[in-house]
Amino acid sequence: MMKKMIALLLCFSIFVVFILNISTGTIRIPFDSVVAILLGDEEMKSTWRYIVLNFRLPKALVAMLVGVALSVSGLLMQTLFRNPMAESYVLGVSSGAGLGVAILFLGSSILPASLVSLLSSTYGVAIISILGSFLLLLLVLSVSYKVKNTATILIVGIMFGSFANAAISILTFFSSAEEIKRFTFWALGSLGNLSYEVISFFAFVVLIGLLGALSLARGLDALLLGDNYASSMGINLKLTRNSIIVVTALLAGVSTAFVGPIAFVGLAVPHITRMLFRVNQHRSLIYYSAGIGAILMLLCDMLTQIGGDHFLLPINAITSLFGAPIVIWLLLKSRAYL
């Protein structure tokens, strides 16, 4: 009964924050009017309907998907490495995606003009980003087949990420100001400018990743108690470990591809979830982390609009600026993390 009450409360909170997010902006739209528009009321002001359906609703949906993807992937990484400082980008997925986009934006002078033009669309940038993240993932997986220690995989992922960042720095050095500006805007993150078609594909991939994470719940619970205990329970350590890596890369990779690298969420949300709900079973943790991640990203998106009608702050700056102090406060408050 208690779990059902918590689940209902979480769903209600997501709904309220979702509607608040859509109603917030340079043009204030009342809460009940947003609900009426989403329910298909044709009598609402045409301007409000256009703003809600064409701008704010897509952005809010993307915020939720990003929150779900990064939060769950961060949870998987913290469990795999049994390290509270691990997060969804620890395997270098973000760096691999960044390198792919950097080659497109910063290395356009060495690429065929027709190819650059073809890949400059939203889908093109997403494809090259996903390709970069998965190529780096393949390198990490190739190493994981030869080592048994998860700490070694962590170090290898960090090293591959450092290599990708070094390559990005070299490309940046030889790039023009306009090319650097394009790449910088991508790196700052953006939740807008995605069509419903793209969002549908994004949602499908996140759903596949979420189902994959849930299918690994038993193995994740066992890994928390150590590799020897997991083996005694009949868990195939190598298969489980590689499956976790693939699901994490899928969730973090597709999120980075469509909105850019978003900091803090994958690291903080699993900690916040454990502190709020006091659960250790991963089937529950995955659901709760997904919900908290969605709420957090919606709130951060609302904070990007504190500049009013003059400008929107980059979402990556908001998640880092407000997220880091929250994590520090929560960790200091909970003795379990000291």
C-alpha positions as CSV (number, residue, x, y, z in Angstrom):
1,M,0.0,0.0,0.0
2,M,2.8,2.4,0.9
3,K,4.6,1.8,-2.4
4,K,1.4,2.5,-4.3
5,M,0.9,5.8,-2.4
6,I,4.4,6.8,-3.1
7,A,4.0,6.0,-6.8
8,L,0.8,8.0,-7.0
9,L,2.3,10.9,-5.2
10,L,5.3,10.9,-7.6
11,C,3.0,10.7,-10.7
12,F,1.0,13.6,-9.3
13,S,4.1,15.7,-8.7
14,I,5.3,15.0,-12.3
15,F,2.0,16.1,-13.6
16,V,1.9,19.3,-11.6
17,V,5.5,20.3,-12.5
18,F,4.9,19.4,-16.1
19,I,1.9,21.8,-16.4
20,L,3.8,24.5,-14.4
21,N,6.7,24.2,-16.8
22,I,4.4,24.7,-19.8
23,S,2.6,27.6,-18.2
24,T,5.9,29.4,-17.4
25,G,7.4,31.7,-19.9
26,T,7.5,35.2,-21.3
27,I,3.7,34.9,-21.9
28,R,2.1,33.6,-18.7
29,I,-0.6,31.0,-19.4
30,P,-2.9,30.0,-16.6
31,F,-2.6,26.5,-15.2
32,D,-6.2,25.5,-16.0
33,S,-5.8,26.9,-19.5
34,V,-2.8,24.7,-20.2
35,V,-4.7,21.7,-19.0
36,A,-7.7,22.6,-21.3
37,I,-5.4,23.1,-24.3
38,L,-3.7,19.7,-23.7
39,L,-7.2,18.1,-23.5
40,G,-8.0,19.5,-26.9
41,D,-10.1,22.5,-26.1
42,E,-10.5,24.4,-29.4
43,E,-12.1,27.5,-27.8
44,M,-8.9,28.6,-26.0
45,K,-7.0,31.6,-27.4
46,S,-5.3,30.6,-30.7
47,T,-2.0,32.3,-29.6
48,W,-1.9,30.3,-26.4
49,R,-2.7,27.1,-28.2
50,Y,0.1,27.7,-30.7
51,I,2.7,28.5,-28.0
52,V,1.8,25.5,-25.9
53,L,1.5,22.9,-28.7
54,N,4.4,24.1,-30.9
55,F,7.0,25.3,-28.4
56,R,6.4,24.5,-24.7
57,L,4.9,21.0,-24.9
58,P,7.8,19.6,-27.1
59,K,10.4,21.2,-24.8
60,A,8.7,19.8,-21.7
61,L,8.6,16.3,-23.1
62,V,12.2,16.5,-24.1
63,A,13.1,17.7,-20.5
64,M,11.3,14.7,-19.1
65,L,13.0,12.2,-21.5
66,V,16.4,13.6,-20.7
67,G,15.8,13.4,-17.0
68,V,14.7,9.8,-17.2
69,A,17.5,8.8,-19.5
70,L,20.4,10.4,-17.5
71,S,19.0,9.5,-14.0
72,V,18.6,5.8,-14.8
73,S,21.9,5.5,-16.6
74,G,23.6,7.3,-13.6
75,L,22.0,4.8,-11.2
76,L,23.3,1.9,-13.3
77,M,26.8,3.2,-13.3
78,Q,26.9,3.8,-9.6
79,T,25.8,0.3,-9.0
80,L,28.1,-1.3,-11.5
81,F,31.2,0.5,-10.1
82,R,29.9,0.6,-6.5
83,N,31.0,4.2,-6.6
84,P,28.8,7.1,-5.5
85,M,30.7,9.5,-7.7
86,A,30.1,7.5,-10.9
87,E,27.6,8.8,-13.4
88,S,26.2,8.3,-16.8
89,Y,29.1,9.9,-18.7
90,V,31.8,8.1,-16.8
91,L,32.5,5.7,-19.7
92,G,33.3,8.5,-22.0
93,V,30.0,8.4,-23.8
94,S,29.6,12.2,-23.7
95,S,33.2,12.6,-24.9
96,G,32.7,10.2,-27.8
97,A,29.5,12.0,-28.8
98,G,31.3,15.4,-28.4
99,L,34.1,14.2,-30.6
100,G,31.6,13.2,-33.3
101,V,29.9,16.5,-33.3
102,A,33.3,18.3,-33.1
103,I,34.4,16.6,-36.3
104,L,31.2,17.8,-37.9
105,F,31.3,21.3,-36.6
106,L,35.0,22.0,-36.2
107,G,36.4,19.8,-38.9
108,S,34.0,20.9,-41.7
109,S,36.9,22.2,-43.7
110,I,38.4,18.7,-44.1
111,L,35.0,17.0,-44.8
112,P,33.2,17.0,-48.2
113,A,30.8,20.0,-48.4
114,S,27.9,17.7,-49.4
115,L,28.4,15.5,-46.4
116,V,28.6,18.5,-44.0
117,S,25.4,19.9,-45.5
118,L,23.6,16.5,-45.2
119,L,24.7,16.1,-41.5
120,S,23.9,19.6,-40.4
121,S,20.3,18.9,-39.7
122,T,19.0,17.8,-36.3
123,Y,18.9,14.2,-37.4
124,G,22.4,14.5,-38.9
125,V,23.9,15.9,-35.7
126,A,22.1,13.2,-33.6
127,I,23.4,10.4,-35.9
128,I,27.0,11.6,-35.8
129,S,26.8,12.0,-32.0
130,I,25.3,8.6,-31.5
131,L,27.9,7.1,-33.8
132,G,30.7,8.8,-31.9
133,S,29.4,7.6,-28.5
134,F,29.0,4.0,-29.7
135,L,32.4,3.8,-31.3
136,L,33.9,4.8,-28.0
137,L,31.6,2.3,-26.3
138,L,32.9,-0.5,-28.5
139,L,36.4,0.3,-27.5
140,V,35.4,0.1,-23.8
141,L,33.6,-3.2,-24.4
142,S,36.6,-4.7,-26.2
143,V,38.6,-3.9,-23.1
144,S,35.9,-5.3,-20.7
145,Y,36.1,-8.7,-22.4
146,K,39.8,-8.9,-21.4
147,V,39.6,-7.7,-17.8
148,K,37.6,-8.8,-14.8
149,N,37.9,-5.8,-12.6
150,T,35.2,-3.2,-13.0
151,A,37.5,-0.5,-11.6
152,T,39.8,-1.1,-14.6
153,I,36.9,-0.6,-16.9
154,L,36.2,2.7,-15.1
155,I,39.8,3.9,-15.6
156,V,39.7,2.8,-19.3
157,G,36.5,4.7,-19.9
158,I,38.0,7.8,-18.3
159,M,41.2,7.5,-20.4
160,F,39.2,7.1,-23.6
161,G,37.2,10.1,-22.6
162,S,40.3,12.1,-22.0
163,F,41.7,11.1,-25.5
164,A,38.4,12.3,-27.1
165,N,38.5,15.6,-25.2
166,A,42.2,16.1,-26.3
167,A,41.1,15.5,-29.9
168,I,38.3,18.1,-29.5
169,S,40.8,20.6,-28.1
170,I,43.1,20.1,-31.2
171,L,40.1,20.6,-33.5
172,T,39.1,23.7,-31.6
173,F,42.6,25.2,-31.9
174,F,42.5,25.0,-35.7
175,S,38.8,26.1,-36.1
176,S,37.3,29.5,-36.9
177,A,35.3,31.6,-34.4
178,E,32.0,30.7,-36.1
179,E,32.7,26.9,-36.0
180,I,33.7,27.2,-32.3
181,K,30.6,29.1,-31.6
182,R,28.4,26.4,-33.1
183,F,30.1,23.7,-31.1
184,T,29.9,25.7,-27.9
185,F,26.2,26.2,-28.2
186,W,25.7,22.5,-28.7
187,A,27.9,21.8,-25.7
188,L,25.8,24.1,-23.5
189,G,22.7,22.0,-24.2
190,S,19.3,22.9,-25.5
191,L,15.9,21.2,-25.0
192,G,14.1,23.1,-27.8
193,N,13.9,22.9,-31.5
194,L,13.0,19.2,-31.7
195,S,10.0,18.1,-33.8
196,Y,7.4,15.6,-32.5
197,E,8.8,13.1,-35.0
198,V,12.2,13.4,-33.4
199,I,10.7,13.3,-29.9
200,S,8.8,10.1,-30.8
201,F,12.1,8.4,-31.8
202,F,13.8,9.8,-28.7
203,A,11.0,8.4,-26.5
204,F,11.2,5.0,-28.2
205,V,14.9,4.7,-27.5
206,V,14.5,5.8,-23.9
207,L,11.7,3.3,-23.4
208,I,13.9,0.5,-24.8
209,G,16.7,1.6,-22.4
210,L,14.3,1.7,-19.5
211,L,13.0,-1.8,-20.2
212,G,16.6,-3.0,-20.5
213,A,17.4,-1.5,-17.1
214,L,14.4,-3.1,-15.5
215,S,15.4,-6.5,-16.9
216,L,18.7,-6.1,-15.2
217,A,17.2,-5.3,-11.8
218,R,18.0,-8.7,-10.2
219,G,21.6,-8.6,-11.4
220,L,22.0,-5.0,-10.1
221,D,20.7,-6.0,-6.7
222,A,23.2,-8.8,-6.5
223,L,26.1,-6.6,-7.7
224,L,25.6,-4.3,-4.7
225,L,26.6,-7.2,-2.4
226,G,29.8,-8.0,-4.3
227,D,30.9,-10.1,-7.3
228,N,31.3,-13.3,-5.3
229,Y,27.7,-13.1,-3.9
230,A,26.4,-12.3,-7.4
231,S,28.2,-15.3,-8.8
232,S,26.8,-17.5,-6.1
233,M,23.3,-16.4,-7.1
234,G,23.9,-17.6,-10.6
235,I,24.5,-14.2,-12.1
236,N,26.6,-14.1,-15.3
237,L,28.9,-11.3,-14.3
238,K,30.4,-10.6,-17.7
239,L,27.1,-10.6,-19.5
240,T,25.4,-8.5,-16.8
241,R,28.3,-6.0,-16.7
242,N,28.4,-5.6,-20.5
243,S,24.6,-5.3,-20.6
244,I,24.7,-2.5,-18.1
245,I,27.3,-0.7,-20.1
246,V,25.2,-1.0,-23.3
247,V,22.0,0.2,-21.7
248,T,23.9,3.1,-20.1
249,A,25.4,4.1,-23.4
250,L,22.1,3.8,-25.1
251,L,20.4,6.1,-22.6
252,A,23.2,8.6,-22.2
253,G,24.1,8.5,-25.8
254,V,20.7,9.3,-27.3
255,S,20.2,12.1,-24.7
256,T,23.5,13.7,-25.5
257,A,22.8,13.3,-29.2
258,F,19.6,15.3,-29.2
259,V,20.2,17.9,-26.4
260,G,24.0,18.0,-25.8
261,P,25.8,16.9,-22.7
262,I,23.8,17.7,-19.6
263,A,25.8,17.8,-16.3
264,F,24.9,16.8,-12.8
265,V,21.6,14.9,-13.4
266,G,23.1,11.4,-13.7
267,L,25.2,11.9,-10.6
268,A,22.8,13.6,-8.3
269,V,19.4,12.0,-8.9
270,P,20.2,8.5,-7.7
271,H,21.5,10.0,-4.4
272,I,18.4,12.2,-4.1
273,T,16.2,9.2,-4.8
274,R,17.8,6.9,-2.2
275,M,17.6,9.7,0.4
276,L,13.9,10.5,-0.3
277,F,12.6,6.9,-0.6
278,R,15.0,4.8,1.5
279,V,14.9,1.8,-0.9
280,N,17.7,-0.4,-2.2
281,Q,15.8,-2.7,-4.6
282,H,16.6,-1.6,-8.2
283,R,13.2,-2.2,-9.6
284,S,11.9,0.5,-7.3
285,L,15.0,2.7,-7.6
286,I,14.7,2.7,-11.4
287,Y,11.1,3.9,-11.3
288,Y,11.7,6.5,-8.6
289,S,15.0,7.8,-10.2
290,A,13.2,8.2,-13.6
291,G,10.4,10.2,-11.9
292,I,12.7,12.4,-9.8
293,G,14.9,13.0,-12.9
294,A,11.9,14.1,-15.0
295,I,10.8,16.5,-12.2
296,L,14.3,17.9,-11.8
297,M,14.8,18.6,-15.5
298,L,11.4,20.3,-15.7
299,L,12.3,22.5,-12.8
300,C,15.7,23.3,-14.3
301,D,14.1,24.2,-17.6
302,M,11.8,26.6,-15.8
303,L,14.9,28.2,-14.2
304,T,16.4,28.9,-17.6
305,Q,13.7,31.5,-18.2
306,I,14.6,33.7,-15.2
307,G,16.0,36.2,-17.7
308,G,12.5,36.9,-18.8
309,D,12.0,37.9,-22.5
310,H,15.6,39.0,-22.9
311,F,17.3,35.6,-23.0
312,L,17.3,32.0,-22.0
313,L,20.0,30.6,-19.9
314,P,21.7,27.4,-21.2
315,I,20.2,24.3,-19.5
316,N,23.7,22.8,-18.8
317,A,24.6,25.9,-16.8
318,I,21.4,25.6,-14.7
319,T,21.8,21.9,-13.9
320,S,25.4,22.5,-12.8
321,L,24.9,25.8,-11.0
322,F,22.0,24.7,-8.9
323,G,22.7,21.0,-8.8
324,A,26.2,20.9,-7.4
325,P,25.3,22.7,-4.1
326,I,22.2,20.6,-3.7
327,V,24.3,17.4,-4.0
328,I,26.8,18.7,-1.5
329,W,24.1,19.6,1.0
330,L,22.4,16.3,0.7
331,L,25.6,14.3,1.1
332,L,26.6,16.3,4.2
333,K,23.1,15.9,5.6
334,S,23.1,12.1,5.2
335,R,25.5,10.2,7.5
336,A,25.2,7.2,5.2
337,Y,27.4,9.0,2.7
338,L,30.0,10.3,5.1
